Amino acid sequence: MERKVYTIDAAGKPLGRLASQIAILLRGKDKPTFVPNKDEGNVVIVKNIKKIVLTGKKKDKKLYYRHSGRPGKLKVIPFKKIFEENPEEVLRKAVLGMLPKTKLRKSQIKRLKFQD
């Protein structure tokens, strides 16, 4: 199995459309030999993540939630704060949500690389 390396420039592209394109490449759905239970995806390198375009009022209204499982331990983090500190994490979370929730998910997301 041969993995291709794709380099994507994120400048000027909407977050969701970019994430879905990356998820397809990571899974290997662009190959004619695609099988859902095998990990034959590609390596994706993303550049210019700070220049991602957000539509609507997502930057102000979107929230990320985390819960430890203990009563009263729900953490709410605004999108704006995460994007300013680490824009790679925003794209990683978007792609992670588009990958299947199986054992292959962990190995597929490891092939997503970032470059400044």
Steps between C-alpha positions, in 0.01 A plus 500: 500500500634837397399816684503825305587828669256784433582861588197727542508879531227602745513873422157633407317166533200444731572278802232237437568452130871470566442248781278281281758502220773398748283225650445346154875497432586357844254214455610425144154543350656658192662166406322238287611230748315660795366257760347640822671246728857560376722798566634588154484877534751770412716746691368858504712806577311826556660846464377851593251385764477846653341627175195267513172677423202460732149564371229665707557586864681180596800682638284665768227240563655152461591318822694180571387282790699256716372295790705299748206280598480648850197706604545871427820457299379619159761724337395747231772655284416765236613438142674837488733411788604164352549651152726776632712264711519200267323514160625148419282361779186652345566328166598174672170495694301569183673218309473263798124549503482401133698177536318177590488416870689169464840359589643645178425858605810534718743389230329716237516823703872442567566552129371859517803730523527878529757735352538872559 
